[in-house]
Amino acid sequence: MRGRGRRSLLVLVLSLVTMTSACSGSGGGATRQAAPVTGSSPAPVALSEPPVTLAEARKALAGILGAEEVLSRAAPHQDADVRNILEQTRDGQQALALAALNGPADALPHYTWGRPQLLVPRTQSSPFWFGAIVNRRNGKGDTRTAVLTLIKYGEERWYLSSASLLEAGAQAPEIAKDPQGYATALGSEDTTIAISPRLMAPLHATSAEEGTGGFTAGLIAKGSRTTGYADEIAANRMDYRAKECLDYDSIFAASSEPVHALRTTDGGAMVIYSLIRTTTLTTKIQPCATVIVVPPEIRRLAGASYAQKELRTVEMQQYVSTVPPGNSHQPARIIGYLGGTTRVSVS
């Protein structure tokens, strides 16, 4: 995502974001309510049955989490266990599950789950989806709050599409719901919030690479999952060159996985998306380093203990962000994350 082409694209993107923040016009996927009509109150209109009901969502989530609790107890995992675990997942979550199953024996820990808060959009089109906020407890008794999304691709079965854990000190935003308890999903081009859902991932990737001096300064809040990555990359680049005579680089890109957004009670949105991080270590053209040592925790994915020329690791990173209303002049904030290495290659 580097280079002149990317910068030109970002100039265009930021101009669109600025226009969004400054203007009140509607865009594709924007969800606006009609202005109230003065005079006598109209008769209440019966709401149609949503495509995904709260009861269906509750049953689907219970089935997914119940199966996860049972399957994660197996030790060692048999082939049937592995197949069943993977059959519960899709999208980025399947990549993370597959990597965990191919990793160390203890890489798939056992969790128990609390009572979820369902986030079911009333209006949506296929593929259907819904979210949930639920406490997750590990084998040591430590509890973290997870934000989950489940998805159904034109069939009866539901899959766990993504999972993120709220960062320390972060709280899930309050989701706007109608009297029946259904949420409002935002379209990918919604212009009522400061950053449309479609643009959140590429702007986040830019913040992670360019830091406080980049195009996204002021649009996305500083933090360990944004500008902190840029600081980490700069420090690693210097350390690897000085200490191990290796070239280091790490880039971020928006993934092709689904992006979901729900309206919050403050007029903003909670946006769920994922990034791909690709990190490379390479020996120089006239190397002073003879090999690149593969870290022990990813050797099973690499199938080797060292690389002669290049070590490349790919991470799936799943995020939850809060985006303010378009007229708030506040930055978007990263509140949830879960990720891991999904591919390793050596040459």
C-alpha positions as CSV (number, residue, x, y, z in Angstrom):
1,M,0.0,0.0,0.0
2,R,3.0,2.3,-0.4
3,G,4.0,4.5,-3.3
4,R,2.8,7.4,-5.3
5,G,-0.3,5.6,-6.5
6,R,-1.4,4.9,-3.0
7,R,-0.8,8.5,-1.9
8,S,-2.9,9.8,-4.8
9,L,-5.6,7.4,-3.8
10,L,-5.4,8.5,-0.2
11,V,-5.7,12.2,-1.2
12,L,-8.9,11.4,-3.0
13,V,-10.1,9.3,-0.1
14,L,-9.4,12.0,2.5
15,S,-11.1,14.6,0.3
16,L,-14.2,12.4,0.3
17,V,-14.0,11.9,4.1
18,T,-13.6,15.6,4.6
19,M,-16.6,16.3,2.4
20,T,-18.6,13.7,4.4
21,S,-17.7,15.3,7.7
22,A,-18.6,18.8,6.4
23,C,-21.7,18.1,4.4
24,S,-25.1,16.7,5.2
25,G,-25.8,15.1,1.8
26,S,-26.8,11.4,1.6
27,G,-24.8,8.7,-0.1
28,G,-25.2,5.1,-1.1
29,G,-26.2,3.0,1.8
30,A,-26.8,6.0,4.1
31,T,-29.6,5.6,6.6
32,R,-31.5,8.7,7.3
33,Q,-34.8,9.3,9.0
34,A,-37.4,11.5,7.4
35,A,-38.0,14.9,9.0
36,P,-41.0,14.8,11.4
37,V,-44.3,15.9,10.0
38,T,-46.1,18.5,12.1
39,G,-49.8,18.2,12.9
40,S,-51.7,15.1,13.9
41,S,-49.7,12.0,14.6
42,P,-49.9,9.3,11.9
43,A,-51.3,5.9,12.8
44,P,-48.5,3.5,13.8
45,V,-47.3,1.2,11.1
46,A,-46.8,-2.5,11.8
47,L,-43.2,-3.5,11.2
48,S,-42.7,-6.4,8.9
49,E,-40.9,-9.5,10.1
50,P,-37.1,-9.1,9.7
51,P,-35.2,-11.6,7.6
52,V,-33.3,-12.7,10.7
53,T,-35.3,-12.8,13.9
54,L,-33.9,-12.4,17.4
55,A,-35.0,-16.0,18.2
56,E,-33.1,-17.4,15.2
57,A,-30.0,-15.4,16.1
58,R,-30.1,-16.5,19.7
59,K,-30.4,-20.2,18.6
60,A,-27.6,-19.9,16.0
61,L,-25.2,-18.3,18.4
62,A,-25.9,-20.8,21.1
63,G,-25.2,-23.6,18.7
64,I,-21.9,-22.1,17.5
65,L,-20.6,-21.3,21.0
66,G,-21.9,-24.6,22.4
67,A,-20.1,-26.6,19.7
68,E,-16.9,-24.5,20.3
69,E,-17.0,-25.3,24.0
70,V,-17.3,-29.1,23.4
71,L,-14.8,-29.3,20.5
72,S,-12.1,-27.3,22.3
73,R,-12.0,-29.7,25.2
74,A,-10.7,-32.6,22.9
75,A,-7.1,-33.4,23.5
76,P,-5.6,-34.4,21.2
77,H,-7.8,-33.2,18.4
78,Q,-8.9,-36.0,16.0
79,D,-9.5,-35.4,12.3
80,A,-13.2,-35.3,13.0
81,D,-12.7,-32.6,15.6
82,V,-10.7,-30.5,13.2
83,R,-13.3,-30.8,10.5
84,N,-16.1,-29.8,12.9
85,I,-14.1,-26.8,14.3
86,L,-13.5,-25.5,10.8
87,E,-17.1,-26.1,9.7
88,Q,-18.2,-23.7,12.4
89,T,-16.2,-20.8,10.8
90,R,-15.9,-18.7,7.7
91,D,-14.0,-15.7,6.4
92,G,-11.2,-14.4,8.6
93,Q,-12.2,-16.5,11.6
94,Q,-11.6,-19.7,9.6
95,A,-8.1,-18.6,8.6
96,L,-7.3,-18.0,12.3
97,A,-8.8,-21.3,13.4
98,L,-6.9,-23.2,10.7
99,A,-3.6,-21.6,11.8
100,A,-4.3,-22.4,15.4
101,L,-5.0,-26.1,14.5
102,N,-1.7,-26.2,12.6
103,G,0.2,-24.5,15.4
104,P,1.4,-25.8,18.8
105,A,-0.7,-28.3,20.6
106,D,-1.9,-25.8,23.1
107,A,-2.7,-23.1,20.5
108,L,-6.5,-23.8,20.7
109,P,-7.5,-23.0,24.3
110,H,-10.8,-23.9,25.8
111,Y,-13.3,-21.1,26.5
112,T,-16.7,-20.7,28.2
113,W,-19.1,-18.0,27.2
114,G,-21.5,-15.7,29.1
115,R,-24.9,-14.5,28.2
116,P,-24.7,-12.5,24.9
117,Q,-26.2,-9.2,23.9
118,L,-27.6,-9.7,20.4
119,L,-27.1,-7.1,17.7
120,V,-29.5,-8.1,14.9
121,P,-30.1,-5.7,12.0
122,R,-33.8,-5.4,11.1
123,T,-33.2,-4.6,7.5
124,Q,-30.5,-6.4,5.5
125,S,-29.9,-8.4,2.4
126,S,-28.1,-11.7,1.7
127,P,-25.6,-12.7,3.0
128,F,-27.5,-12.3,6.3
129,W,-25.5,-11.5,9.4
130,F,-25.8,-10.4,13.0
131,G,-23.4,-9.5,15.8
132,A,-23.1,-10.3,19.5
133,I,-21.3,-8.9,22.5
134,V,-20.5,-11.6,25.0
135,N,-18.0,-12.3,27.8
136,R,-15.4,-15.0,27.1
137,R,-13.7,-16.8,30.0
138,N,-10.5,-18.9,29.5
139,G,-9.2,-21.9,31.4
140,K,-7.5,-19.6,34.0
141,G,-10.7,-17.8,34.8
142,D,-9.7,-14.6,33.0
143,T,-12.6,-12.9,31.3
144,R,-12.6,-10.7,28.2
145,T,-15.5,-9.1,26.3
146,A,-15.7,-10.4,22.7
147,V,-17.5,-8.9,19.7
148,L,-18.6,-11.7,17.3
149,T,-20.3,-11.7,13.9
150,L,-22.1,-14.6,12.5
151,I,-23.0,-14.9,8.8
152,K,-25.2,-17.0,6.5
153,Y,-24.4,-17.3,2.8
154,G,-27.7,-18.1,1.3
155,E,-28.1,-21.4,3.2
156,E,-29.6,-22.5,6.5
157,R,-26.3,-22.8,8.4
158,W,-24.7,-20.0,10.3
159,Y,-20.9,-19.6,10.6
160,L,-18.7,-17.6,13.0
161,S,-17.2,-14.9,10.6
162,S,-15.1,-12.8,13.0
163,A,-14.2,-12.4,16.6
164,S,-12.5,-9.5,18.3
165,L,-11.7,-8.8,22.0
166,L,-12.2,-5.4,23.5
167,E,-9.0,-3.6,24.4
168,A,-8.1,-3.0,28.0
169,G,-10.2,-0.1,29.3
170,A,-12.5,-0.1,26.2
171,Q,-16.2,-0.5,26.4
172,A,-18.6,-1.5,23.6
173,P,-20.7,1.4,22.4
174,E,-24.4,1.4,22.9
175,I,-26.1,0.2,19.8
176,A,-29.3,2.0,18.7
177,K,-32.3,-0.4,18.7
178,D,-35.9,-0.1,17.8
179,P,-38.7,-0.9,20.3
180,Q,-38.6,-4.6,19.2
181,G,-34.8,-4.8,19.9
182,Y,-33.5,-4.8,16.4
183,A,-30.5,-2.7,15.3
184,T,-29.8,-0.6,12.3
185,A,-27.1,-1.7,9.8
186,L,-25.3,1.0,7.8
187,G,-24.4,0.7,4.2
188,S,-20.8,0.6,3.1
189,E,-21.0,4.1,1.7
190,D,-22.9,5.7,4.5
191,T,-22.2,9.4,4.7
192,T,-23.8,10.2,8.0
193,I,-20.7,9.2,9.9
194,A,-17.2,10.7,9.8
195,I,-15.6,7.7,7.9
196,S,-17.8,5.5,5.8
197,P,-17.6,1.8,6.7
198,R,-15.9,0.9,3.4
199,L,-13.1,3.4,4.1
200,M,-12.4,2.5,7.7
201,A,-10.0,-0.4,6.8
202,P,-7.8,1.4,4.2
203,L,-7.5,4.4,6.4
204,H,-6.6,2.3,9.4
205,A,-3.9,0.6,7.3
206,T,-2.5,3.9,6.4
207,S,-2.4,5.0,10.0
208,A,-0.6,1.8,10.9
209,E,2.1,2.4,8.3
210,E,2.5,6.2,8.3
211,G,1.8,7.0,11.9
212,T,1.2,10.5,13.3
213,G,2.7,12.2,10.2
214,G,0.5,10.4,7.7
215,F,-2.7,11.4,5.9
216,T,-5.0,10.0,8.6
217,A,-3.7,12.2,11.4
218,G,-6.8,13.5,13.1
219,L,-9.1,11.0,11.5
220,I,-8.1,7.9,13.5
221,A,-7.0,8.2,17.1
222,K,-3.4,7.4,18.0
223,G,-2.9,4.1,19.8
224,S,-1.0,0.8,19.9
225,R,-3.1,-0.6,17.0
226,T,-2.7,2.4,14.8
227,T,0.2,4.8,15.0
228,G,1.9,2.4,17.5
229,Y,2.4,0.0,14.6
230,A,4.3,2.7,12.6
231,D,6.6,3.3,15.6
232,E,7.1,-0.5,15.9
233,I,8.0,-0.9,12.3
234,A,10.5,2.0,12.4
235,A,12.2,0.5,15.5
236,N,12.3,-3.0,14.1
237,R,13.8,-1.8,10.8
238,M,16.7,-0.2,12.6
239,D,17.2,-3.1,15.1
240,Y,17.2,-5.8,12.4
241,R,19.7,-3.9,10.3
242,A,22.0,-3.1,13.1
243,K,21.9,-6.4,15.1
244,E,21.2,-9.1,12.5
245,C,22.1,-7.5,9.2
246,L,18.6,-8.1,7.8
247,D,16.1,-5.9,6.0
248,Y,12.7,-5.6,7.6
249,D,9.4,-4.3,6.3
250,S,5.8,-4.6,7.3
251,I,2.8,-3.4,5.3
252,F,-1.0,-3.3,6.0
253,A,-3.9,-3.7,3.6
254,A,-7.7,-4.0,3.8
255,S,-8.7,-7.6,3.6
256,S,-11.4,-9.0,1.3
257,E,-13.5,-10.2,4.2
258,P,-16.9,-8.7,5.0
259,V,-17.3,-5.2,6.6
260,H,-20.2,-4.6,8.9
261,A,-21.5,-1.5,10.7
262,L,-24.2,-0.8,13.2
263,R,-25.7,2.6,14.2
264,T,-24.8,3.7,17.7
265,T,-27.0,5.8,20.0
266,D,-24.8,8.9,19.5
267,G,-25.4,8.9,15.8
268,G,-22.1,7.3,14.9
269,A,-21.3,3.6,14.2
270,M,-19.6,0.5,15.4
271,V,-17.6,-0.9,12.4
272,I,-16.3,-4.4,12.2
273,Y,-13.6,-5.2,9.6
274,S,-10.2,-6.9,9.1
275,L,-6.7,-6.1,7.8
276,I,-3.9,-8.2,6.4
277,R,-0.4,-7.5,7.7
278,T,2.5,-8.8,5.7
279,T,6.0,-8.7,7.3
280,T,9.2,-9.7,5.5
281,L,12.8,-10.3,6.7
282,T,15.3,-10.5,3.9
283,T,19.1,-10.9,3.6
284,K,20.8,-8.1,1.6
285,I,22.1,-8.4,-1.9
286,Q,25.6,-8.8,-0.5
287,P,24.5,-10.4,2.8
288,C,26.4,-10.3,6.0
289,A,23.7,-12.6,7.5
290,T,23.8,-16.1,6.2
291,V,20.4,-17.3,7.4
292,I,17.1,-16.0,8.8
293,V,16.0,-17.9,11.9
294,V,12.3,-18.7,11.9
295,P,10.7,-18.0,15.4
296,P,9.7,-21.3,17.2
297,E,6.0,-20.3,17.4
298,I,5.6,-20.2,13.6
299,R,7.9,-23.0,12.6
300,R,5.0,-25.5,12.0
301,L,3.4,-23.0,9.6
302,A,6.7,-22.4,7.9
303,G,7.7,-26.1,7.7
304,A,11.3,-25.0,8.3
305,S,13.6,-23.7,11.0
306,Y,15.4,-21.1,8.8
307,A,15.3,-19.2,5.5
308,Q,18.1,-18.5,3.2
309,K,16.8,-15.3,1.5
310,E,13.4,-14.3,2.8
311,L,11.0,-15.0,5.7
312,R,7.4,-13.7,5.0
313,T,4.6,-13.9,7.6
314,V,1.0,-12.9,6.9
315,E,-1.4,-12.0,9.8
316,M,-5.1,-11.8,9.8
317,Q,-6.2,-8.9,12.1
318,Q,-9.8,-8.5,13.0
319,Y,-10.9,-5.1,14.4
320,V,-13.8,-3.3,16.0
321,S,-13.9,0.5,15.7
322,T,-16.2,3.3,16.8
323,V,-16.7,6.0,14.2
324,P,-18.3,9.3,15.4
325,P,-21.1,11.2,13.6
326,G,-20.1,13.2,10.6
327,N,-20.4,16.6,12.3
328,S,-18.6,15.6,15.5
329,H,-15.0,16.5,14.5
330,Q,-13.8,13.6,16.7
331,P,-11.5,10.7,15.5
332,A,-12.5,7.1,15.0
333,R,-11.1,4.8,17.7
334,I,-10.0,1.2,17.7
335,I,-11.7,-0.6,20.6
336,G,-11.3,-4.3,19.7
337,Y,-8.8,-6.6,18.1
338,L,-8.0,-10.3,17.6
339,G,-5.4,-11.6,15.2
340,G,-2.7,-14.1,14.5
341,T,-0.2,-15.4,11.9
342,T,-2.1,-17.4,9.2
343,R,0.6,-18.0,6.6
344,V,4.4,-18.3,6.6
345,S,6.7,-18.8,3.6
346,V,10.5,-19.2,3.4
347,S,12.9,-18.9,0.5
